[in-house]
């Protein structure tokens, strides 16, 4: 979830001039080597997105300034004046805000490192060249709560989560998270909110342990990763943190709700202090995409799974990688791991991935590792066809649900922790990528490629209701994938 670096349009001699190089040398260098034309769409907008949009986007417009398109930039004001004066870099508040102020650091960004010299030079050259807009006609306009996305077909659903103790169900869509209020008997669902943000795709949604916040983890592939923290009651974006150059995955909360962990397309695992917005954990021990995370019952340890076929254990306080919990014997694991969940009240981990077989492992090793052992393995369950994308314990820890995809078909199964065989199984016409329990354990929600949510009686495995993950216009033709039936 790779083009990570912004292109530089300015030679080193020009940079020296803009940031206070030797007197006289910069002007001569600029005369000899004029700046190359700067593209707003390909160069300036990615820079503004990566360094500024966390605080200046429609859902969180700091200072009523929005920097997500040429149009929003042109409409924004600082003290009543335009941010950019075409052809006049020194009269443009946007440039002034990122320049050092004598001995003081630049005004912006408020948090994080100041812009690099080449990034400042890029902005200066773009403004000097007329602050032109070369955004392609087909480029998407920024969405907002007032102008939410519209759907020609239903979105693929990659994650689901019920709010603790209630019927509010979070569903990722395109540039948004949709909140559905599910009836107590599971017979109906009403759209209760649309949380519109920056990320094109939300890969994981997770309510905090007390249900007051919702974490949405995702990004725009090849451009940026993003963590969004939403105030559930107010439907307001509390924090947007843009990280790296690729999508983020697998958000999980510490038991006390203080930390949020997530993996990344850059093979790293991170954790965020929710109160301060500071990253307090970073480790890049993974060898491929880190796709899901889970905390220990005390919050002192963190685990991750990913495409490198390993269930990895970390210590939070020291940010250290401690162990590969799963066997490291070549061939012992049949492909990458997709999902991990911790059993409530226990340090036992449920994992699933390419081989389709749910397995449980003890988090902590109690004997010395021997090459070839799989000592921490507790139990294997009857495999599902294809690849597992969803595994989650029931709130009381006695059951778990699993969802899989195989040759464009899907399946949801419910298992008792004590039994190898499932209690029930429900096939689907489309792949299943997400499944979750309601807080009382009586209802399961499942979804995937079809873009429809199916509510299932946890005791019997019988569907109670199905509904579209996102609203479709009345005149929109239904996508073929939306016609799948359980």
C-alpha positions in Angstrom: 0.0 0.0 0.0 7.0 3.6 -6.0 7.4 7.1 -6.6 8.2 8.6 -3.2 10.3 11.6 -4.0 9.1 14.9 -5.4 11.0 15.9 -8.5 13.4 18.8 -8.2 13.1 21.6 -10.7 16.0 23.7 -9.4 19.8 23.3 -9.7 21.9 23.5 -6.5 23.2 27.0 -7.4 19.7 28.3 -7.6 18.9 26.8 -4.2 21.9 28.5 -2.7 20.5 31.9 -3.9 17.1 31.3 -2.5 18.2 30.3 1.0 21.0 32.9 1.4 24.0 31.7 -0.6 27.1 33.7 -1.2 26.4 37.4 -2.1 26.2 37.9 -5.8 26.7 34.3 -6.8 23.0 33.4 -6.8 21.9 36.1 -9.3 24.6 35.1 -11.7 23.7 31.4 -11.4 20.0 32.2 -12.1 21.0 34.3 -15.2 23.1 31.4 -16.5 20.6 28.6 -15.7 16.9 29.8 -15.6 14.6 27.6 -13.6 12.8 24.9 -15.5 9.0 25.2 -15.9 7.3 24.0 -12.7 4.1 21.9 -12.9 1.5 22.6 -10.3 -0.3 19.3 -10.8 2.9 17.1 -10.9 5.2 19.0 -8.5 3.5 21.7 -6.4 0.3 19.8 -5.5 2.1 16.7 -4.3 4.3 18.9 -2.1 1.4 20.7 -0.6 -0.4 17.4 -0.1 2.5 15.8 1.7 3.5 18.7 3.9 0.4 20.9 4.3 -2.8 19.1 3.7 -2.9 17.3 7.1 -4.0 20.6 8.6 -5.3 22.4 5.5 -8.0 20.2 3.9 -11.8 20.5 3.6 -12.4 18.4 6.8 -9.8 20.3 8.8 -9.2 23.8 7.3 -6.7 25.4 9.7 -7.0 29.1 9.4 -9.8 28.5 6.9 -7.0 27.7 4.4 -7.4 24.6 2.1 -4.4 23.5 0.0 -5.7 20.5 -1.9 -6.2 22.0 -5.4 -5.3 25.1 -7.4 -8.9 26.3 -6.9 -8.9 26.0 -3.1 -5.4 27.5 -2.9 -6.5 30.5 -5.0 -9.7 31.0 -2.8 -7.8 30.9 0.5 -6.7 34.0 2.3 -4.2 35.0 5.0 -5.2 38.2 6.8 -7.6 38.9 4.0 -4.9 38.8 1.3 -4.4 36.1 -1.3 -1.9 33.3 -0.4 -0.3 33.5 -3.8 0.4 36.6 -5.9 1.2 35.4 -9.4 4.6 36.4 -10.5 5.5 37.9 -7.1 7.0 35.3 -4.8 8.1 37.8 -2.2 4.6 39.2 -1.9 3.0 35.7 -1.5 2.1 34.7 2.0 2.4 31.0 1.1 6.1 31.4 0.5 6.6 33.6 3.5 5.1 31.0 5.8 7.7 28.4 4.9 10.8 30.7 5.0 12.9 31.1 8.2 12.1 34.2 10.2 15.6 35.4 11.2 16.7 33.1 14.1 13.2 31.6 14.3 12.0 28.6 12.3 9.4 29.0 9.6 5.8 29.5 10.6 4.7 26.4 8.7 4.5 23.5 8.9 3.6 23.9 12.6 4.7 20.3 13.3 7.4 18.4 11.6 10.5 19.4 9.8 10.6 22.7 7.8 10.5 22.3 4.0 13.8 21.4 2.4 15.6 24.1 0.4 14.7 22.4 -2.9 11.0 22.4 -1.9 11.1 26.1 -1.0 12.8 26.8 -4.3 10.1 24.8 -6.1 7.3 27.0 -4.6 9.2 30.2 -5.4 9.8 29.3 -9.0 6.2 28.2 -9.6 4.9 31.5 -8.2 7.6 33.5 -10.2 6.5 31.7 -13.3 2.9 32.9 -12.9 1.5 30.3 -10.5 -0.1 28.6 -13.4 -2.7 25.8 -13.1 -2.0 22.8 -15.3 -4.4 20.4 -13.6 -5.8 18.0 -16.1 -9.5 18.4 -16.9 -10.3 14.9 -15.7 -8.5 15.2 -12.3 -10.8 14.7 -9.4 -12.0 17.7 -7.5 -11.6 17.7 -3.7 -14.5 16.3 -1.7 -15.9 17.7 1.5 -18.8 17.1 3.9 -20.9 19.5 1.8 -19.8 17.8 -1.5 -19.3 14.1 -0.6 -18.3 11.5 -3.2 -21.0 10.2 -5.6 -20.9 6.6 -6.7 -21.5 5.1 -10.1 -21.0 1.6 -8.5 -20.5 0.4 -5.0 -17.0 0.6 -3.4 -15.0 -2.5 -2.6 -15.2 -2.9 1.2 -11.9 -3.7 2.9 -12.7 -3.3 6.6 -15.7 -3.1 9.0 -16.0 -2.2 12.6 -18.9 -1.8 15.1 -18.7 0.8 17.8 -18.3 -0.8 21.2 -21.7 -1.3 22.9 -23.8 0.0 20.0 -25.1 -0.5 16.5 -23.0 2.1 14.7 -21.1 0.4 11.9 -18.1 2.0 10.2 -17.6 1.2 6.5 -14.7 2.6 4.3 -15.7 4.1 0.9 -14.0 6.3 -1.6 -12.4 9.4 0.1 -14.7 8.7 3.1 -15.9 6.5 6.0 -19.6 5.9 6.0 -21.4 5.4 9.3 -24.5 3.1 9.4 -26.9 2.9 12.3 -27.9 -0.8 12.4 -31.2 -1.8 14.0 -31.0 -3.9 17.2 -32.5 -6.9 15.4 -30.2 -6.5 12.4 -33.2 -6.0 10.1 -32.3 -2.5 8.8 -29.5 0.1 8.6 -29.7 3.8 8.2 -26.9 6.1 7.0 -25.9 8.1 10.0 -22.8 10.0 8.8 -20.2 10.5 6.1 -16.7 11.3 7.3 -15.0 12.8 4.2 -11.2 13.1 4.2 -8.1 13.1 2.0 -7.3 9.4 1.4 -8.6 7.9 -1.8 -8.8 4.6 -0.1 -9.4 3.7 3.5 -7.9 0.3 4.2 -8.9 -0.1 7.8 -11.4 1.4 10.3 -11.3 0.9 14.0 -13.3 2.5 16.9 -11.4 3.3 20.1 -12.1 1.1 23.1 -14.5 3.7 24.5 -16.1 4.4 21.2 -15.5 8.1 21.2 -13.0 8.1 18.3 -12.7 6.4 15.0 -9.4 5.7 13.3 -9.3 5.5 9.5 -6.0 4.2 8.0 -5.3 4.4 4.3 -3.8 6.8 1.8 -3.3 7.2 -1.9 -1.1 4.5 -3.4 2.3 5.8 -4.5 1.6 9.3 -3.1 1.0 9.3 0.7 -0.2 7.3 3.6 -2.7 8.9 6.1 -4.1 8.3 9.6 -7.3 10.0 10.3 -8.7 10.4 13.9 -12.4 11.4 14.0 -14.6 12.6 16.9 -17.5 10.2 16.5 -20.2 12.2 18.2 -19.3 15.5 16.5 -18.4 13.8 13.1 -15.3 16.1 13.1 -11.8 15.3 12.0 -9.5 15.7 15.1 -6.2 14.9 13.4 -4.8 13.9 10.0 -1.3 12.6 9.9 0.3 12.1 6.5 3.2 9.6 6.5 5.5 8.3 3.8 4.9 7.8 0.2 2.4 4.9 0.2 -0.7 3.5 1.7 -1.0 2.5 5.4 -2.8 -0.6 6.7 -4.3 -2.3 9.7 -5.1 0.2 12.5 -5.4 -1.2 16.0 -5.8 0.5 19.4 -4.0 -0.2 22.6 -6.3 -1.5 25.3 -6.2 1.9 27.2 -7.0 3.8 24.0 -3.8 5.8 24.3 -2.0 4.5 21.2 -2.9 3.6 17.7 -0.7 1.2 15.7 -0.6 0.6 11.9 1.5 -1.0 9.2 2.7 0.4 6.0 3.4 -0.1 2.3 7.0 0.9 3.2 7.3 -2.3 5.3 7.3 -0.4 8.6 5.1 -0.6 11.7 4.3 2.6 13.6 2.3 3.7 16.6 0.8 7.1 17.3 0.2 8.8 20.6 -3.4 9.8 20.1 -3.4 12.8 22.5 -0.3 14.5 21.1 -0.2 13.3 17.5 3.4 12.2 18.0 4.8 9.0 16.6 6.1 7.0 19.6 6.9 3.8 17.8 8.7 3.0 14.6 10.2 -0.3 13.4 11.1 -1.4 9.9 12.0 -5.1 10.6 9.4 -6.3 8.1 10.6 -7.4 4.7 7.5 -6.5 2.8 4.1 -4.8 3.3 3.0 -4.7 7.0 -0.7 -5.3 6.7 -2.2 -5.6 10.2 -1.3 -5.0 13.8 -2.5 -5.9 17.4 -1.5 -4.9 20.9 -0.9 -7.2 23.8 -3.5 -7.3 26.6 -1.3 -4.9 28.7 -0.4 -2.7 25.8 3.3 -3.3 26.4 3.9 -5.3 23.2 2.8 -5.0 19.6 2.6 -7.6 16.8 2.3 -7.3 13.0 1.7 -9.5 10.1 2.4 -9.0 6.4 3.5 -10.3 3.1 6.9 -11.5 4.5 5.0 -14.5 6.0 6.0 -13.5 9.6 4.0 -12.8 12.8 6.4 -10.3 14.4 6.7 -9.3 18.1 7.8 -5.8 19.2 8.3 -4.1 22.5 6.5 -0.8 22.5 8.6 1.2 25.1 12.0 0.4 23.4 10.7 0.1 19.8 12.6 -3.1 19.5 11.9 -6.1 17.3 11.9 -9.1 19.6 10.9 -12.3 17.7 9.3 -14.0 14.8 6.5 -15.7 16.7 5.7 -18.0 13.8 8.2 -20.6 12.6 11.1 -19.2 10.5 11.7 -22.5 8.8 11.5 -22.0 5.0 8.3 -23.3 3.6 6.6 -23.6 7.0 4.2 -20.8 6.2 2.5 -21.1 2.8 2.5 -17.5 1.7 2.0 -14.1 3.3 -0.2 -13.2 6.3 -3.1 -10.8 5.9 -4.7 -10.3 9.3 -4.1 -10.7 13.1 -6.4 -10.3 16.1 -5.8 -10.8 19.8 -8.1 -12.9 21.9 -9.9 -10.7 24.4 -8.3 -11.0 27.9 -5.5 -13.3 26.6 -2.2 -12.9 24.8 -3.2 -15.4 22.1 -3.2 -14.3 18.5 -5.5 -15.4 15.6 -3.9 -15.1 12.2 -4.9 -15.7 8.6 -3.4 -15.4 5.1 -2.5 -17.0 1.9 -3.1 -20.6 2.9 -6.7 -20.0 4.0 -6.3 -21.6 7.4 -7.0 -19.8 10.7 -4.3 -20.5 13.3 -3.7 -19.3 16.8 -0.3 -18.5 18.5 0.9 -17.6 22.0 2.3 -14.1 21.9 5.2 -14.7 24.2 7.8 -17.5 23.9 8.5 -19.5 27.1 11.4 -21.6 25.8 14.5 -20.9 23.8 14.0 -20.8 20.0 15.3 -23.8 18.1 15.5 -23.4 14.3 12.6 -25.4 12.8 10.3 -25.2 15.8 6.9 -23.8 15.9 6.6 -23.7 19.7 4.2 -20.8 20.0 1.6 -22.5 17.8 -1.6 -23.3 19.7 -4.2 -24.6 17.2 -5.1 -24.8 13.5 -8.6 -24.7 12.2 -10.3 -26.2 9.2 -9.2 -24.0 6.2 -11.4 -21.9 4.0 -11.0 -22.0 0.2 -8.5 -19.4 -1.0 -7.0 -16.6 1.0 -8.1 -15.3 4.4 -8.7 -11.6 4.5 -10.7 -11.4 7.8 -10.3 -13.0 11.2 -11.8 -11.5 14.3 -12.7 -12.8 17.8 -16.1 -12.3 19.3 -16.2 -9.8 22.2 -16.2 -12.6 24.8 -13.3 -14.5 23.1 -15.1 -17.8 22.7 -15.9 -17.5 19.0 -14.3 -16.0 15.9 -15.4 -15.2 12.4 -13.3 -15.7 9.2 -13.8 -14.5 5.7 -12.0 -15.5 2.5 -11.7 -15.1 -1.2 -11.2 -17.8 -3.9 -11.7 -17.5 -7.7 -14.1 -14.5 -7.4 -16.2 -16.2 -4.8 -16.2 -15.7 -1.0 -17.1 -17.5 2.2 -17.8 -16.5 5.8 -17.4 -19.0 8.6 -17.9 -18.9 12.4 -15.8 -21.1 14.6 -15.8 -21.9 18.3 -12.3 -21.4 19.7 -12.4 -25.0 21.1 -13.4 -26.7 17.9 -11.5 -27.3 14.7 -14.6 -27.4 12.4 -16.8 -24.3 11.9 -20.2 -24.0 13.4 -21.6 -22.6 10.2 -20.5 -21.5 6.8 -22.1 -19.0 4.4 -20.9 -18.8 0.7 -21.0 -15.5 -1.3 -20.8 -14.8 -5.0 -18.0 -12.3 -4.5 -14.8 -12.2 -2.4 -15.1 -11.4 1.3 -12.5 -8.9 2.6 -14.1 -7.9 6.0 -16.1 -9.4 8.8 -16.8 -8.2 12.3 -18.9 -8.8 15.4 -21.3 -6.4 17.0 -20.5 -5.6 20.6 -23.0 -8.1 22.0 -21.7 -10.9 19.8 -25.2 -11.6 18.4 -24.6 -10.1 14.9 -21.9 -10.5 12.3 -21.4 -8.0 9.5 -19.5 -9.1 6.4 -18.6 -7.4 3.1 -16.1 -7.4 0.2 -15.9 -7.1 -3.5 -19.6 -6.7 -4.1 -19.8 -3.5 -2.1 -22.8 -4.7 -0.1 -23.0 -5.3 3.6 -24.6 -8.5 4.8 -25.8 -8.8 8.5 -25.7 -12.3 9.7 -27.3 -14.0 12.8 -24.2 -15.2 14.7 -26.1 -18.1 16.3 -27.6 -19.6 13.1 -25.5 -18.2 10.2 -28.7 -16.9 8.5 -28.6 -13.5 6.8 -30.9 -10.9 8.4 -30.4 -8.0 6.0 -28.2 -6.7 3.2 -27.7 -3.1 2.1 -25.4 -1.1 -0.1 -22.2 0.2 1.5 -22.6 3.6 0.0 -25.6 5.5 -1.5 -26.0 5.2 -5.2 -27.8 7.9 -7.3 -31.3 6.9 -8.1 -30.5 6.8 -11.8 -27.2 5.0 -11.5 -26.9 1.6 -13.2 -26.0 -1.0 -10.6 -22.5 -2.5 -11.0 -22.5 -6.2 -11.9 -20.4 -6.8 -8.8 -23.2 -5.3 -6.6 -25.5 -8.1 -7.7 -23.8 -10.9 -5.6 -26.0 -12.7 -3.1 -25.1 -14.7 -0.1 
